[in-house]
Amino acid sequence: MTITVAAYAAPAAGAPLERTTIERRPVGEHDVLIDIAFVGICHSDIHQARAGWGAAVFPMVPGHEITGVVSEVGTGVTAHAVGDRVGVGCMVDSCRACDNCQAGLEQYCTGGGPVWTYNAIGKDGQPTYGGYSQQVVVDQHFVVRIPDALALDVAAPLLCAGITTYSPLRHWNAGPGRRVAVVGLGGLGHMGVQLAHALGAEVTVLSQSLRKKDDGLRLGADDYHATADPATFEQLKGRFDLIINTVSAPLDFAAYFALLRTDGAMVNVGLPEEPVQITLQSLNGNRRSMSSSGIGGIAETQEMLDFCAEHGVASEIELIRADQVNEAYERVLASDVRYRFVIDTATI
């Protein structure tokens, strides 16, 4: 039998989220039923609930930073048991057969693409609904273990903000002897700073102003500069091995490319709704590169969670009731959160 649960959904693009009920599929042989405890609010929830990234599926239940406790497992489940503390991130399925899936890069599945946790159509032909809800049913392969050292509320944003910054830091070899700049100190940026510091890199925050400087240094940054000051770009020219750009707005990319050392890379994890312009001449020299990165695979997500538990890394959150979600969206857009809203799903 299907499972009826309460949820918060956007009934149409740009409409306020409202309380409703949704149907979850029955627990299948390889499925895990999770009683959701907490779910983070990601800026991408807002982009998609307002159809900012293109066509979307409505009604939409956002939320892909999910933590909770297993309450039921299918007969074929071996990875999780009732009572386990678990999480679900940005995807709930993939083909699992293509080269990328076989390599643990399910986020880059070429066999039809990954099935996103919400705003997607699952293999059963039904829309997927996210974590702004009481329960979720997910195939065991896409469920990760939350280490005991991480509280479920502060662990929730790690399922997107954490892995979105950890994956490029690992891929581009952030560590001792490497200079890393993080552009923006928001939900993503505050995780990137902590993770780069824990990996042993020298970390600089590049933010519009010095308003959050004390926070940046407390989180592990070695230096902090305001990008509104033109002197910043003169002072830091040719300094960084890696720049992680977390902001979802167009930048003067040529100015940032000039901050890279020979063979340096600027990696974008923030996704503006509008197109951006790149002048190729600004990359032509010193073998600089511009790239992007999308979340991480399931194994890497588990690696990230274990790393965070070992190094005491967690998201800084403001816990809210479910009926505050629309207010929270407006505050995210106004940069009025330090640093991630998390919904207590018991209030749904």
C-alpha positions in Angstrom: 0.0 0.0 0.0 1.1 3.6 -0.6 2.0 5.7 2.3 0.2 9.0 2.9 2.4 11.7 4.6 2.1 15.4 5.3 4.4 17.7 3.4 5.0 21.3 2.4 4.7 21.9 -1.4 4.8 24.7 -3.9 1.6 24.2 -5.9 2.9 26.3 -8.8 6.0 28.2 -9.9 6.6 31.1 -7.5 3.6 30.3 -5.3 4.0 30.2 -1.5 4.6 26.7 -0.1 1.6 25.2 1.7 0.9 22.2 3.9 -0.6 19.3 1.9 -0.4 15.5 1.8 1.5 13.3 -0.7 1.7 9.6 -1.5 4.9 7.6 -1.1 5.4 4.3 -2.8 5.1 1.1 -0.8 8.4 -0.2 0.6 9.9 -2.5 -2.0 12.5 -5.3 -1.6 15.5 -2.9 -1.7 13.8 0.2 -0.2 14.3 2.0 3.1 11.5 3.9 4.8 12.9 6.9 6.7 11.2 8.9 9.3 12.5 12.4 8.4 13.8 14.4 11.4 15.4 17.4 9.7 15.7 18.8 6.2 17.9 21.7 5.1 16.8 24.6 2.9 19.2 24.9 -0.1 19.2 27.9 -2.4 18.5 25.4 -5.2 15.1 24.7 -3.5 14.2 28.3 -4.2 15.5 28.3 -7.7 13.4 25.2 -8.6 10.3 26.1 -6.6 10.2 29.3 -8.7 11.1 27.5 -11.9 14.3 29.6 -12.1 16.3 26.9 -13.8 13.6 26.1 -16.4 10.6 23.8 -16.6 9.7 22.2 -13.3 7.2 19.6 -12.0 4.4 20.9 -9.8 3.2 20.4 -7.1 6.8 20.4 -5.9 8.0 19.2 -2.5 11.5 20.5 -2.2 14.3 19.3 0.1 17.4 17.2 -0.7 19.3 17.6 2.6 17.5 14.9 4.6 18.3 13.2 7.8 16.3 10.9 9.9 15.9 7.3 11.3 15.1 4.1 9.4 11.6 2.8 10.4 11.2 0.0 7.9 13.3 -1.9 5.4 12.6 -4.2 2.5 13.3 -7.9 2.6 16.4 -7.5 0.4 18.0 -4.6 2.3 21.4 -5.3 3.7 23.0 -1.9 4.1 20.6 -0.4 6.7 18.5 -1.6 9.6 15.5 -0.2 11.6 16.8 2.4 14.0 19.8 3.5 11.9 20.6 7.2 11.6 20.7 7.9 7.9 20.6 10.7 5.3 19.5 11.3 1.7 21.0 13.9 -0.6 20.3 15.2 -4.0 19.6 12.0 -5.9 17.6 8.9 -5.3 18.4 6.7 -8.3 20.5 6.3 -11.4 21.0 3.7 -14.1 23.9 2.1 -12.0 25.3 0.5 -15.2 27.0 3.2 -17.1 30.8 3.9 -16.7 30.2 6.8 -14.4 27.8 4.9 -12.1 30.2 2.0 -12.0 33.0 4.4 -11.0 30.9 5.8 -8.1 30.0 9.0 -10.0 26.2 8.5 -10.0 25.7 12.3 -10.1 27.1 12.1 -13.7 25.0 9.1 -14.8 25.0 8.9 -18.6 22.3 6.2 -18.6 19.5 8.7 -18.6 20.9 10.9 -15.8 20.4 10.6 -12.1 16.9 10.7 -10.6 16.8 13.8 -8.4 15.3 13.7 -5.0 12.6 16.1 -6.1 11.4 17.9 -9.3 12.1 14.7 -11.3 10.3 11.7 -12.6 11.3 8.4 -11.1 11.7 5.1 -12.8 8.1 4.3 -11.8 6.9 7.2 -13.9 5.8 9.2 -10.9 7.1 12.6 -9.7 9.7 12.5 -6.9 9.0 14.5 -3.8 11.7 15.8 -1.5 12.3 16.1 2.2 9.9 18.8 3.3 7.8 15.9 4.5 7.4 13.4 7.3 8.7 10.3 5.5 10.5 9.2 2.4 11.1 5.8 0.7 14.5 5.5 -1.0 16.5 2.6 -2.5 19.1 1.5 0.0 22.0 2.4 -2.5 21.1 6.1 -2.2 20.9 6.2 1.6 24.0 7.1 3.6 24.9 6.5 7.2 25.1 9.5 9.6 28.0 9.0 12.0 27.1 9.1 15.7 29.4 12.1 16.2 27.1 14.3 14.0 23.8 15.5 15.3 21.0 15.0 12.8 20.1 18.7 12.5 23.6 20.0 11.7 24.3 17.0 9.5 21.4 17.7 7.2 23.0 20.5 5.1 26.1 18.2 4.6 24.0 16.2 2.2 24.2 19.0 -0.3 26.3 22.0 0.9 28.9 19.6 2.4 29.3 17.3 -0.5 29.0 20.1 -3.1 32.2 21.7 -1.7 34.0 18.6 -0.5 33.9 16.9 -3.9 35.8 19.7 -5.8 38.2 20.2 -3.0 39.2 16.6 -3.1 39.2 16.4 -6.9 41.5 19.4 -7.2 43.7 18.2 -4.4 43.1 20.8 -1.7 45.6 20.1 1.1 48.8 21.1 2.7 50.8 23.5 0.5 47.8 24.5 -1.6 46.2 27.9 -1.5 42.4 27.8 -1.8 40.0 30.8 -2.1 36.3 30.4 -1.4 34.1 33.0 -3.1 31.1 33.8 -0.9 30.4 32.9 2.7 26.9 31.6 2.6 25.4 28.1 3.0 27.9 26.6 0.6 30.9 28.8 1.3 30.8 28.3 5.1 31.1 24.6 4.5 33.9 25.1 1.9 36.0 27.1 4.3 35.7 24.5 7.1 36.4 21.6 4.8 39.4 23.2 3.0 40.8 24.1 6.4 40.3 20.5 7.7 42.1 19.2 4.6 45.1 21.3 5.5 44.9 24.0 2.8 45.6 27.7 3.3 42.2 29.2 3.0 41.1 32.7 1.9 37.5 34.0 1.8 36.6 36.4 -1.0 33.3 38.1 0.0 31.7 41.3 -1.2 32.3 43.0 2.2 34.1 42.4 5.4 30.8 42.0 7.3 31.4 38.3 8.0 35.1 38.4 8.5 35.0 37.3 12.1 32.9 34.3 11.1 35.2 33.4 8.3 38.3 33.4 10.5 36.5 31.5 13.2 35.5 28.8 10.6 39.1 28.3 9.6 40.0 30.9 7.0 43.5 32.2 7.2 42.6 35.5 5.3 39.5 37.4 4.3 39.2 40.0 1.6 36.4 42.2 0.3 35.8 41.9 -3.5 34.1 45.3 -3.5 37.6 46.8 -3.0 39.5 46.9 -6.3 42.8 46.7 -4.3 41.9 43.1 -3.4 42.4 41.9 -7.0 45.7 43.7 -7.3 47.0 42.4 -3.9 46.0 38.7 -4.6 47.0 38.5 -8.3 48.4 35.1 -9.1 48.0 33.7 -5.6 45.6 30.7 -5.6 45.9 27.1 -6.8 42.1 26.7 -6.6 39.1 29.0 -6.3 35.7 27.6 -5.3 33.0 29.9 -6.5 29.8 29.3 -4.4 27.7 32.3 -5.4 24.7 32.1 -7.7 25.2 35.4 -9.5 27.3 36.5 -12.5 30.9 37.7 -11.6 33.7 39.5 -13.4 35.3 36.2 -14.2 38.4 37.8 -15.8 39.2 39.5 -12.5 39.0 36.2 -10.6 41.0 34.3 -13.2 43.8 36.7 -12.7 44.0 35.5 -9.1 45.0 32.0 -10.2 48.6 30.7 -10.3 49.9 28.8 -13.2 47.8 25.7 -13.7 45.2 27.1 -11.2 41.5 26.3 -11.6 38.3 28.2 -10.8 35.5 25.7 -10.0 31.9 26.9 -10.0 29.4 25.2 -7.7 26.9 28.1 -7.6 24.5 28.2 -10.6 23.1 31.6 -11.7 19.8 31.6 -13.4 21.0 33.8 -16.1 23.8 33.1 -18.7 27.3 34.4 -17.9 30.0 35.7 -20.2 33.6 34.5 -20.3 36.4 36.2 -22.2 38.7 33.4 -23.3 41.7 35.7 -23.5 41.4 36.0 -19.7 42.2 32.3 -19.4 44.8 32.2 -22.2 48.0 32.4 -20.2 49.5 30.5 -17.2 47.3 27.5 -18.3 44.5 28.5 -16.0 41.2 26.7 -16.3 37.5 27.2 -15.5 35.4 24.2 -14.5 32.4 23.1 -12.5 31.4 20.4 -10.1 28.1 18.8 -9.2 27.6 17.2 -5.7 29.3 13.9 -5.4 28.7 10.2 -5.7 27.2 8.0 -2.9 30.6 6.6 -1.8 32.2 10.1 -1.7 29.2 11.5 0.2 29.7 8.8 2.8 33.4 9.6 2.9 32.6 13.3 3.4 30.3 12.5 6.3 32.9 10.3 8.0 35.5 13.1 7.4 33.2 15.7 9.0 32.6 13.5 12.0 36.4 12.9 12.4 37.3 16.6 12.1 34.4 18.1 14.0 33.0 19.8 10.8 29.2 20.6 10.7 26.9 23.2 9.3 25.9 26.2 11.3 22.2 26.3 11.3 19.0 28.2 12.3 16.3 25.6 13.1 12.8 26.7 12.0 9.3 25.4 12.1 7.8 24.1 8.8 5.3 27.0 8.7 8.2 29.4 8.6 9.5 28.1 5.2 8.2 30.9 3.1 9.7 33.5 5.4 13.0 31.5 5.3 13.0 31.6 1.5 12.8 35.4 1.5 15.6 35.6 4.1 17.8 33.4 2.0 17.3 35.7 -0.9 18.2 38.6 1.3 21.3 36.8 2.6 19.8 36.9 6.1 20.8 33.5 7.4 24.0 32.2 9.1 24.3 29.8 7.5 21.7 27.3 6.7 18.0 27.1 7.6 16.9 23.6 8.7 13.3 22.6 9.1 12.3 20.5 12.1 10.0 18.1 10.4 8.2 17.3 13.6 6.4 20.6 13.1 4.9 19.6 9.7 
